Amino acid sequence: MEKVRRILVHLSRDKGVPQCASFVQSITGHFARNCLDDDHVKVSCSLENNRFVLYESENGSLTQLRRAQFCPFKYLTETEAASLPDEILNRGVDVGVAILLQSSNQKVLLTRRAASLRIFPNVWVPPGGHVELDETLLDAGLRELKEETGLELDPNDVASQLLGLWESVYPPMLSRGPPKRHHIVTYMLLHCSLSHLQLQESLKPEPAEVSGCLWVDANLVKAIVAAVDGEEDPGPMPTNTPQSVSVMEVSPMGELSESAMSVSVLCNRAPAHGEDVERVSTGTKYALELWLKTLQSQG
């Protein structure tokens, strides 16, 4: 039997035996039977025996699973799928974890992916990465947080919750090329007892992964999520939106320097053609929307 090298997504429907998802399979669409909104479903999930299993459940806890309205696997034809290289077709669907680290004063840490990265360079996301063998989601998230930002948190010192799942594809639109990567990203919220300034003191980003760090609050997040990817009309900017925001730039040597960045950069939309632009990723906007809802529920 081949040794498992990566954590892959497995699907179970109608209480069937979980099957490894195909790279070209629409994960959200798999569960979207009879749904008015086929980009948004609720599923149960579990990480067991080095498999991330998504399944339907009437009694278990449900988690939101979402994809972009322009998700390539909604529109990929059989001919286009068959033309993908074997090394892509045989990849399966990977599992990632992203950490929304909330400080005691209700700010969340975002990082800008390094320009040298092959996937989503210069895009703002929460710290995160792949889940490794025999890890829990929380362990994987804390490991990635430490590797990318230098922040080392004890799992006993944080309260965690699964916010939602996102079907991530790169490139994010067929108009920008055939799919090369396919992930289900698990967004986890961590409540930390330290303020963002206290956490900032321990920031030591890895320059090969991170080129900038930014703390966002609810007002800024409302402006970011209002810039809906796939819609041309920018619409009005929410009131009380700042013109600029403080960003910690990361040098090639890992040194930090503070600079101001226009908020309009964070409100950029995913382009349908050409090179990508510096922006907040579509999946991150989804996770930030869920975060805003948790703040509202706390009163």
C-alpha positions in Angstrom: 0.0 0.0 0.0 1.4 3.4 -1.0 2.4 5.6 2.0 0.3 8.6 2.6 2.4 11.8 1.9 -0.2 14.5 2.0 -3.5 15.1 3.8 -6.2 14.9 1.1 -9.9 15.6 1.0 -12.2 12.7 1.0 -16.0 12.9 0.4 -18.9 10.9 1.8 -22.5 11.4 0.7 -25.6 9.4 1.7 -23.5 7.8 4.5 -21.2 6.2 2.0 -17.6 5.1 2.5 -15.4 8.2 2.1 -13.7 8.4 -1.3 -10.7 10.5 -2.2 -11.8 13.6 -4.1 -10.7 14.1 -7.7 -8.6 17.2 -8.5 -11.1 18.3 -11.0 -14.2 17.6 -8.8 -16.2 20.5 -7.5 -16.2 19.9 -3.8 -18.9 22.5 -3.0 -21.0 21.3 -6.0 -20.8 17.8 -4.7 -22.9 18.7 -1.7 -25.1 21.4 -3.4 -28.0 19.2 -4.5 -31.2 21.1 -4.5 -29.5 24.2 -3.1 -30.7 27.6 -4.4 -27.1 28.9 -3.8 -24.8 26.3 -5.1 -21.7 28.3 -4.0 -22.6 27.9 -0.3 -23.4 24.7 1.5 -23.2 23.3 5.0 -21.3 20.1 5.7 -19.7 18.2 8.6 -16.0 17.6 8.6 -13.4 15.5 10.5 -9.7 14.9 10.3 -9.1 11.2 10.9 -6.5 8.7 9.9 -4.7 11.4 7.9 -7.8 12.0 5.8 -9.9 15.2 5.8 -13.5 13.9 5.4 -16.4 16.0 4.4 -19.9 14.5 4.7 -23.5 15.3 5.1 -25.0 15.1 8.6 -28.5 15.8 10.0 -27.4 15.4 13.6 -23.8 16.5 13.8 -22.3 20.0 13.9 -22.3 21.7 10.5 -19.7 24.1 9.0 -20.2 26.5 6.2 -18.4 25.5 2.9 -18.1 28.2 0.3 -16.5 28.8 -3.1 -16.2 31.9 -5.3 -18.9 32.5 -7.8 -16.2 32.3 -10.5 -14.7 29.1 -9.2 -13.0 27.3 -12.1 -14.5 23.9 -11.3 -18.0 25.3 -11.9 -17.2 25.9 -15.5 -14.4 23.5 -16.4 -15.5 21.2 -19.3 -14.7 17.5 -19.6 -12.4 18.3 -22.5 -10.6 21.0 -20.6 -10.3 18.7 -17.6 -8.9 15.8 -19.7 -6.3 18.1 -21.2 -4.7 18.9 -17.8 -1.2 17.3 -17.2 -1.2 14.0 -15.4 0.8 15.4 -12.5 -2.0 17.9 -11.9 -4.9 15.5 -12.5 -3.4 13.0 -10.0 -2.9 15.6 -7.2 -6.2 15.2 -5.4 -7.5 18.0 -3.3 -5.1 19.3 -0.6 -6.1 20.5 2.9 -4.9 23.8 4.3 -5.4 25.7 7.5 -5.5 29.4 8.0 -5.4 31.2 11.4 -7.4 34.3 12.2 -5.5 35.4 15.3 -7.7 37.8 17.2 -6.0 40.0 19.8 -7.6 40.9 23.1 -8.5 44.3 21.6 -10.2 42.7 18.7 -7.8 43.0 15.9 -6.8 40.3 13.4 -3.4 39.6 11.9 -3.1 39.5 8.1 0.1 38.7 6.2 1.1 39.5 2.6 2.5 36.5 0.8 6.0 37.0 -0.6 6.4 38.0 -4.2 8.5 34.9 -4.9 5.8 32.4 -4.0 4.3 30.4 -6.9 0.7 30.6 -5.6 -1.1 33.9 -4.8 2.1 36.1 -4.6 1.6 39.6 -3.0 -1.9 38.6 -1.8 -3.0 39.3 1.8 -4.1 36.3 3.8 -4.1 35.0 7.4 -1.0 32.9 8.3 -1.4 29.3 7.3 -0.4 26.4 5.1 -0.7 22.7 4.6 -1.7 20.2 7.3 1.0 17.6 7.8 0.6 14.0 8.7 -0.7 13.2 12.2 -1.4 16.8 13.0 -4.7 18.2 14.3 -6.0 21.3 12.6 -5.1 23.5 15.6 -1.5 22.0 15.8 -1.0 22.7 12.1 -2.3 26.2 12.4 -0.1 27.0 15.4 2.9 25.5 13.6 2.3 27.6 10.5 1.7 30.7 12.6 5.1 30.2 14.2 6.9 29.4 11.0 5.5 32.4 9.1 5.4 35.1 11.8 7.5 33.9 14.7 4.5 34.0 17.0 4.6 30.9 19.3 1.3 30.3 21.1 0.6 27.5 23.6 -2.6 25.6 22.5 -3.7 25.7 26.2 -3.5 29.5 26.1 -5.9 30.1 23.2 -9.5 29.5 22.6 -10.1 28.2 19.1 -13.1 27.6 16.8 -13.6 26.5 13.3 -15.0 29.5 11.3 -15.7 27.9 8.0 -14.3 26.1 4.9 -13.3 27.6 1.6 -12.8 25.9 -1.8 -9.6 27.5 -3.1 -8.3 27.1 -6.7 -5.3 28.6 -8.3 -5.5 30.4 -10.7 -8.8 31.5 -9.2 -10.5 32.0 -12.6 -10.4 30.0 -15.9 -9.8 33.3 -17.7 -6.4 33.4 -16.1 -5.4 29.8 -17.0 -6.2 26.2 -16.2 -6.3 25.0 -12.5 -2.9 24.1 -11.0 -3.8 23.8 -7.3 -7.0 22.8 -5.5 -7.5 23.1 -1.7 -10.1 23.1 1.0 -8.9 25.7 3.4 -10.1 25.5 7.0 -10.3 28.9 8.6 -9.8 28.8 12.4 -10.3 31.7 14.8 -8.0 31.9 17.8 -8.8 34.2 20.7 -5.6 35.4 22.3 -5.3 37.2 25.7 -2.6 39.6 24.4 -3.2 42.9 22.7 -2.0 43.3 19.1 0.8 45.6 20.4 2.0 42.9 22.7 1.9 40.3 19.9 3.6 42.8 17.6 6.7 42.7 19.9 7.2 39.0 19.1 6.7 39.2 15.4 9.6 37.8 13.4 8.2 37.0 10.0 9.9 34.6 7.6 10.8 36.7 4.6 10.6 33.8 2.2 7.0 33.5 3.1 5.8 36.9 4.3 6.6 40.4 2.9 4.3 42.4 5.2 2.1 42.2 8.3 -1.1 44.1 9.1 -3.5 44.3 12.0 -7.1 44.9 10.9 -10.1 46.0 13.0 -13.8 45.6 12.4 -14.2 49.0 10.6 -11.4 48.2 8.1 -12.7 44.7 7.6 -16.1 46.1 6.7 -14.5 48.0 3.8 -12.4 45.0 2.7 -15.4 42.6 2.5 -17.5 45.3 0.7 -15.2 45.0 -2.3 -16.8 41.8 -3.6 -14.7 39.9 -6.1 -16.4 39.2 -9.4 -18.5 42.4 -9.2 -17.6 45.4 -11.3 -19.6 48.1 -9.4 -17.4 49.2 -6.5 -20.3 50.6 -4.5 -19.9 53.1 -1.7 -17.1 52.8 0.8 -18.5 52.1 4.3 -18.5 55.2 6.6 -15.5 55.7 9.0 -13.2 53.9 6.6 -9.6 55.2 7.0 -7.7 56.5 4.0 -4.5 54.6 5.0 -3.4 51.9 7.4 -0.1 51.1 9.1 1.8 48.1 7.7 4.9 46.4 8.9 7.1 45.8 5.8 9.4 42.8 5.9 12.9 43.2 4.4 14.7 40.3 2.7 16.7 39.9 5.9 13.5 39.7 8.0 13.7 43.2 9.5 10.5 45.1 10.1 9.8 48.7 9.2 6.6 50.6 9.5 5.0 52.3 6.5 1.6 53.6 5.5 -0.5 51.9 2.8 -3.6 53.1 1.1 -6.7 51.2 2.2 -7.7 51.1 -1.5 -5.0 48.4 -2.0 -6.8 46.1 0.4 -10.1 46.8 -1.4 -8.7 45.7 -4.8 -10.8 43.0 -6.6 -9.5 39.9 -8.2 -8.8 40.7 -11.9 -10.3 38.5 -14.5 -7.4 38.8 -16.8 -3.7 39.5 -16.7 -1.4 39.6 -13.7 -2.8 39.5 -10.2 -2.8 42.6 -8.0 -2.0 43.2 -4.4 -5.3 42.5 -2.6 -7.0 40.5 0.1 -7.8 37.0 -1.2 -11.4 36.1 -1.9 -11.3 33.3 0.7 -9.9 35.7 3.3 -12.8 38.1 2.7 -15.2 35.2 3.3 -13.4 34.3 6.6 -13.4 38.0 7.6 -17.1 38.1 7.0 -17.5 35.2 9.3 -15.3 36.9 11.9 -17.5 40.0 11.8 -20.5 37.8 12.6 -18.7 36.3 15.7 -18.1 39.9 16.9 -21.8 40.8 16.4 -22.9 37.6 18.3 -20.7 38.7 21.2 -22.7 41.9 21.4 
